[in-house]
Amino acid sequence: MSGNLKLDEASLKRIFIYNLNQVYPVLLHLADSLPILAKSIFYGDLHNAAEELLSEVKVQLDRVDAIFVHLKEVPKNSNTPNDKIQFLTFDNEDELLDGLSKDLALVFYLQKIIAVKKNYFHILKSIGNSLNDINIKQYLQYSCDECEENQMIFRLIAKEYMESTINKFLQ
């Protein structure tokens, strides 16, 4: 590239809003599904982490709503099921798994959906830096930081599950 290419502010804003509309159904999905998933959790630390994740998702939804209001935009298709996030649903119906295995499957599911959410927030943060709005930048930075922390927590929980499962298997 020659370095002369640069999107104008209106184009950046359109791309920003497009990606904001992509992360919004993911957050709505998490806000709806986490309370149901939390009821089926076997292990206490995972339950606490899921509850904490739910509170953070609600705050992230509030932030995204505030960004929409600030930009004088309305989320698109926020009240309809989104086929795009179908791959993000958790299959909790597998009867072959014991409680510990189901929890580990749930941890992997949460890691996947947090990674998707984190990537969207990083994209939004990159574009948001060009929009020169300190509130939007802060909202997105907070959400990125929370995603990083969530990933670390669920990595540690996964490690604990796998070590306890392996130790149980070896005995």
C-alpha positions as CSV (number, residue, x, y, z in Angstrom):
1,M,0.0,0.0,0.0
2,S,1.2,3.5,-0.8
3,G,0.2,5.0,2.6
4,N,-2.2,7.4,1.0
5,L,-5.3,5.3,1.7
6,K,-7.3,6.5,4.6
7,L,-11.0,6.1,5.4
8,D,-13.0,9.1,6.1
9,E,-14.7,9.5,9.5
10,A,-18.1,8.6,8.1
11,S,-16.7,5.3,6.7
12,L,-15.0,4.5,10.0
13,K,-18.1,5.2,11.9
14,R,-20.1,2.8,9.6
15,I,-17.5,0.1,10.1
16,F,-17.5,0.7,13.8
17,I,-21.3,0.5,14.0
18,Y,-21.3,-2.6,11.9
19,N,-18.9,-4.4,14.3
20,L,-20.8,-3.0,17.3
21,N,-23.9,-4.7,15.9
22,Q,-21.9,-7.9,15.5
23,V,-20.9,-8.1,19.2
24,Y,-24.3,-7.0,20.5
25,P,-26.1,-10.3,19.9
26,V,-23.1,-12.2,21.4
27,L,-23.5,-10.2,24.6
28,L,-27.3,-10.7,24.5
29,H,-26.8,-14.4,24.0
30,L,-24.5,-14.6,27.0
31,A,-26.8,-12.5,29.2
32,D,-29.7,-14.9,28.4
33,S,-27.8,-18.2,28.5
34,L,-25.4,-17.8,31.4
35,P,-28.1,-17.9,34.2
36,I,-29.4,-21.2,32.7
37,L,-25.9,-22.7,32.3
38,A,-24.9,-21.6,35.8
39,K,-27.7,-23.8,37.2
40,S,-26.1,-26.9,35.7
41,I,-22.6,-26.3,36.9
42,F,-21.1,-29.0,39.2
43,Y,-18.0,-27.2,40.5
44,G,-18.3,-24.2,42.8
45,D,-15.4,-22.1,41.4
46,L,-16.8,-22.4,37.9
47,H,-20.2,-21.4,39.2
48,N,-18.7,-18.3,40.8
49,A,-16.7,-17.5,37.6
50,A,-19.8,-17.8,35.5
51,E,-21.8,-15.5,37.8
52,E,-18.9,-13.0,37.6
53,L,-18.9,-13.3,33.9
54,L,-22.6,-12.6,33.8
55,S,-22.2,-9.4,35.8
56,E,-19.5,-8.2,33.5
57,V,-21.5,-9.1,30.4
58,K,-24.4,-7.0,31.8
59,V,-22.0,-4.1,32.3
60,Q,-20.6,-4.6,28.8
61,L,-24.1,-4.5,27.4
62,D,-24.7,-1.2,29.3
63,R,-21.5,0.2,27.8
64,V,-22.5,-0.9,24.2
65,D,-25.9,0.6,24.7
66,A,-24.3,3.8,25.9
67,I,-22.1,3.9,22.8
68,F,-25.1,3.4,20.5
69,V,-26.9,6.3,22.3
70,H,-23.8,8.4,22.1
71,L,-23.5,7.8,18.3
72,K,-27.3,8.3,18.0
73,E,-27.7,4.8,16.6
74,V,-30.0,1.9,17.4
75,P,-28.8,-1.8,17.6
76,K,-29.9,-3.7,14.6
77,N,-31.9,-7.0,15.0
78,S,-31.3,-7.0,18.8
79,N,-34.7,-8.5,19.5
80,T,-34.6,-11.4,17.0
81,P,-32.6,-14.6,17.2
82,N,-29.4,-14.3,15.3
83,D,-28.4,-17.3,13.2
84,K,-24.8,-16.0,13.1
85,I,-24.3,-16.9,16.7
86,Q,-25.8,-20.4,16.4
87,F,-22.3,-21.9,16.7
88,L,-22.0,-20.2,20.1
89,T,-24.7,-22.2,21.7
90,F,-23.8,-24.8,24.3
91,D,-25.1,-28.4,24.0
92,N,-25.8,-29.4,27.6
93,E,-27.8,-32.4,26.6
94,D,-25.0,-35.0,26.3
95,E,-26.1,-37.7,28.6
96,L,-22.7,-39.5,28.3
97,L,-20.8,-36.9,30.3
98,D,-20.5,-36.9,34.1
99,G,-20.7,-33.6,36.1
100,L,-16.9,-32.9,35.9
101,S,-16.8,-33.6,32.1
102,K,-19.8,-31.3,31.5
103,D,-18.2,-28.6,33.5
104,L,-15.0,-28.9,31.5
105,A,-17.0,-28.8,28.2
106,L,-18.7,-25.6,29.6
107,V,-15.3,-24.1,30.4
108,F,-14.2,-24.7,26.8
109,Y,-17.4,-23.2,25.5
110,L,-17.0,-20.1,27.6
111,Q,-13.4,-19.8,26.5
112,K,-14.6,-19.9,22.9
113,I,-17.3,-17.3,23.3
114,I,-15.0,-15.0,25.4
115,A,-12.4,-15.1,22.6
116,V,-15.1,-14.1,20.0
117,K,-16.2,-11.2,22.3
118,K,-12.6,-10.2,23.0
119,N,-11.8,-10.0,19.3
120,Y,-14.8,-7.8,18.6
121,F,-13.9,-5.5,21.4
122,H,-10.3,-5.3,20.1
123,I,-11.6,-4.5,16.6
124,L,-13.9,-1.9,18.0
125,K,-11.1,-0.4,20.1
126,S,-8.9,-0.1,17.0
127,I,-11.6,1.7,15.0
128,G,-12.7,3.7,18.1
129,N,-9.2,5.2,18.5
130,S,-9.8,6.9,15.1
131,L,-13.2,8.3,16.2
132,N,-11.5,10.5,18.8
133,D,-14.1,10.0,21.6
134,I,-12.6,9.4,25.0
135,N,-15.7,7.8,26.5
136,I,-16.0,5.2,23.7
137,K,-12.2,4.5,24.0
138,Q,-12.6,4.0,27.8
139,Y,-15.7,1.8,27.5
140,L,-13.9,-0.4,25.0
141,Q,-10.7,-0.6,27.0
142,Y,-12.6,-1.7,30.1
143,S,-14.4,-4.4,28.0
144,C,-11.1,-5.6,26.5
145,D,-9.5,-5.8,29.9
146,E,-12.4,-7.7,31.3
147,C,-12.2,-10.2,28.5
148,E,-8.5,-10.7,29.2
149,E,-9.2,-11.4,32.8
150,N,-12.0,-13.8,32.0
151,Q,-9.8,-15.7,29.6
152,M,-7.2,-16.1,32.4
153,I,-9.8,-17.2,35.0
154,F,-11.3,-19.8,32.7
155,R,-7.8,-21.1,31.6
156,L,-6.9,-21.6,35.2
157,I,-10.2,-23.4,35.9
158,A,-9.7,-25.6,32.8
159,K,-6.2,-26.5,34.0
160,E,-7.6,-27.4,37.4
161,Y,-10.3,-29.6,35.9
162,M,-7.9,-31.4,33.6
163,E,-5.4,-32.0,36.4
164,S,-8.1,-33.3,38.7
165,T,-9.5,-35.5,36.0
166,I,-6.1,-36.9,35.1
167,N,-5.2,-37.5,38.7
168,K,-8.5,-39.3,39.2
169,F,-7.9,-41.4,36.1
170,L,-4.4,-42.4,37.2
171,Q,-5.5,-43.5,40.7
